[in-house]
Amino acid sequence: MSRLDRTRTSPHQLRPFFSSQNLLNRADGSAQFDFGGSSVICSVVGPAEVKIRDEKLDRATIEIVARPLVGLPGVKDKTLERNIRETLEPLILSGLHPRTGIQIVVQTMKEDGCILSTAFNAAILALLDAGIPLKSILASVTCIIDSRTNQILLDPTIEETTHAKSTHVFVFDNKVSISSINPEDVAMDEDSKEPSHTGILFSDSTGLFTEDEFFECANACFKAAQAVHGFIRTAVSKKLEKEYQQTRA
């Protein structure tokens, strides 16, 4: 069965990527990341002076601000802020900048599905652009299980998510070299019921699905995340090469 998104024929095909860095003059780092029709611009300010009430003696204070496409921030945006903060805080080497603040602002520009994954990828590019020290580089991919065909569809559009029986968002780091993820590789934490595999930095699943379906989704998203990691590395390398050429000119 063909996808509702007529530009793609395979259930595991991702939409085209696009990124741009150093977009905003008043930010220490900024980046735009597009997943097809979804687009997010992220800015990073810091490490900078922080208010005494927010100051932490042993590490930097991480602040995430999510702004919707239109209107005021709502519950969805607050959830996005929490998910990004809880994922990025362990990733940032904040201990190198104690008693300072790092503000990350995520602005949705266009939304056509997978906005959380788009925001994660934009945030990591902005952090790299700002020169914030990181333990590793993340990449995020979203998938759904189609209720009509029971197929796993990667990078779904908004139209495709209306037919989803479950939706899964995964964030992976770039330190894992395994070729697949299965129940033997991913142990479940008994308290949080979240995967404890070191390669999975974040996962969020909603809807009805079996344990086997969860691992199939994790495996498919992991393989797709390798393409996102490669794209991020290429984008950063090209930016650094361009800056080096400008300094020599």
C-alpha positions in Angstrom: 0.0 0.0 0.0 1.4 3.4 -1.0 1.9 6.2 1.6 -0.5 9.2 1.9 2.6 11.3 1.3 2.9 10.8 -2.5 6.5 12.1 -2.6 7.7 8.9 -0.9 7.1 5.3 -2.0 8.9 3.4 0.8 7.6 3.2 4.4 11.1 3.8 5.7 11.9 6.7 3.4 12.6 10.0 5.1 11.7 13.4 3.8 14.6 15.7 2.5 16.7 17.4 5.2 17.7 21.0 5.2 19.8 23.0 7.7 21.4 26.4 8.1 23.6 27.7 10.9 24.6 31.1 12.2 21.3 32.7 11.2 20.7 35.2 14.1 23.2 38.0 14.9 22.3 38.4 18.5 22.6 34.8 19.5 25.8 32.9 20.3 24.6 30.1 18.1 21.6 29.4 15.9 20.4 26.9 13.4 17.4 25.9 11.3 16.5 22.3 10.7 13.8 21.1 8.3 12.2 17.6 8.0 10.3 18.1 4.8 7.4 20.5 5.6 8.3 20.8 9.3 10.8 23.6 10.2 12.3 24.8 13.5 14.7 27.6 14.2 16.7 27.3 17.4 18.9 29.9 19.1 21.5 29.5 21.9 22.6 32.3 24.2 25.4 31.6 26.7 27.2 30.7 28.8 26.2 34.1 30.2 25.5 35.8 33.5 22.4 34.3 35.3 20.2 35.7 38.0 21.3 34.8 41.5 18.1 32.8 42.2 18.8 30.6 39.2 22.6 30.2 39.9 24.0 26.8 40.4 27.4 26.6 42.1 28.6 23.4 40.3 27.2 23.7 36.8 25.4 26.0 34.3 21.7 26.5 34.4 19.9 25.2 31.3 16.8 27.1 30.2 14.5 25.9 27.4 11.9 28.2 25.8 9.5 26.7 23.2 7.5 29.1 21.0 4.6 27.9 18.8 4.0 28.8 15.2 1.1 31.1 16.2 -0.4 32.3 19.5 0.9 31.8 23.0 2.7 28.8 24.4 0.4 26.0 25.6 0.6 22.6 27.2 2.1 21.1 24.1 4.9 23.6 24.1 5.6 23.2 27.8 5.8 19.4 27.2 8.3 20.0 24.4 10.3 22.2 26.7 10.5 19.5 29.4 11.4 16.8 26.9 14.2 18.8 25.4 15.6 20.0 28.7 15.6 16.5 30.3 17.4 15.2 27.2 19.9 18.0 26.7 20.9 18.6 30.3 22.9 15.3 30.7 24.4 15.9 27.2 25.8 19.4 27.9 29.1 19.6 29.9 27.6 22.3 32.1 30.1 21.6 34.8 32.7 23.5 32.7 30.6 26.7 33.1 29.4 26.9 36.7 27.3 29.8 37.9 26.3 30.7 34.3 23.2 30.3 32.2 22.6 28.7 28.8 19.2 29.7 27.2 17.9 27.6 24.3 14.9 29.0 22.4 13.0 26.7 20.0 10.8 28.5 17.5 8.4 26.4 15.3 8.3 27.9 11.8 6.3 25.2 9.9 4.6 22.1 11.1 3.8 19.0 9.1 4.5 16.2 11.5 7.6 15.1 13.6 7.9 18.6 15.2 9.6 17.2 18.3 12.3 15.4 16.3 12.8 18.5 14.2 13.2 20.5 17.4 15.8 18.1 18.8 17.9 18.2 15.6 17.7 22.0 15.4 18.8 22.3 19.0 21.9 20.1 18.6 22.9 22.1 15.5 22.5 25.4 17.4 24.5 24.1 20.4 27.3 23.1 18.0 27.1 26.5 16.3 27.5 28.2 19.7 30.5 26.0 20.6 28.8 24.5 23.7 30.8 21.5 24.9 28.8 18.2 24.5 29.3 14.6 25.6 27.9 13.4 22.2 25.7 14.4 19.3 22.1 13.4 19.2 19.8 12.7 16.3 16.0 12.2 16.5 13.6 10.3 14.3 9.8 9.8 14.6 7.7 6.8 13.4 4.2 5.6 13.5 2.4 2.2 13.2 -0.3 2.6 10.6 -3.6 1.3 11.9 -4.8 0.2 8.4 -1.7 -1.7 7.3 0.2 -2.3 10.6 3.3 -1.0 8.8 6.0 1.2 10.4 6.1 4.6 8.7 9.2 6.7 9.3 9.0 10.5 9.4 5.2 10.7 9.1 3.3 13.8 8.0 0.4 15.3 9.9 -2.0 13.6 7.5 -0.4 10.2 8.1 -0.5 10.5 11.9 -4.3 10.7 11.7 -4.2 7.0 10.8 -1.6 6.0 13.4 -2.4 3.5 16.1 0.8 4.4 17.9 3.5 7.1 17.6 7.1 6.8 18.7 9.8 9.4 19.0 13.4 8.3 19.6 16.6 10.3 20.2 19.9 8.5 19.8 23.5 9.5 20.5 26.4 9.0 18.1 28.4 6.6 20.2 26.5 3.4 19.4 28.0 1.2 16.7 25.5 -1.7 16.8 23.6 -2.5 13.7 20.2 -3.2 15.3 18.3 -2.8 18.5 16.3 -5.7 20.0 15.0 -6.9 23.4 18.5 -8.4 24.3 20.2 -5.0 23.5 17.7 -2.7 25.2 17.0 -3.5 28.9 13.9 -1.9 30.5 14.3 0.0 33.7 11.7 -1.5 36.2 11.0 1.9 37.9 10.6 4.2 34.9 9.7 1.6 32.3 12.0 3.4 29.9 14.8 1.8 27.8 18.1 1.9 29.6 20.2 1.3 26.5 23.0 3.8 26.4 22.3 4.7 22.7 18.7 5.8 23.4 18.7 9.3 25.0 15.0 9.8 24.9 11.9 7.8 23.8 8.2 8.8 23.9 5.5 6.4 22.7 1.8 6.9 22.7 -1.0 4.6 21.5 -1.5 0.9 21.4 1.5 -1.4 20.6 3.1 -4.6 21.6 6.6 -5.0 23.0 7.8 -6.5 19.7 6.4 -3.5 17.8 8.2 -1.1 20.1 11.6 -2.8 19.4 10.8 -2.9 15.7 10.1 0.9 15.8 13.3 1.5 17.8 15.4 -0.5 15.3 13.9 1.3 12.3 14.4 4.7 13.8 17.9 3.8 14.9 18.9 3.0 11.3 17.3 6.2 10.1 19.1 8.2 12.8 22.4 7.3 11.2 21.4 9.3 8.1 20.5 12.3 10.4 23.8 11.9 12.2 25.7 11.9 8.9 23.8 15.0 7.7 24.6 16.9 10.9 28.3 16.0 10.7 28.4 17.1 7.0 26.6 20.4 7.8 29.0 21.2 10.7 32.0 20.3 8.6 30.9 22.5 5.7 30.3 25.4 8.1 33.8 25.1 9.6 35.4 24.8 6.2 33.6 27.9 5.1 34.7 29.8 8.2 38.3 28.6 7.7 38.4 29.8 4.1 37.0 33.2 5.2 39.7 33.7 7.8 42.4 32.9 5.2 40.9 35.3 2.6 
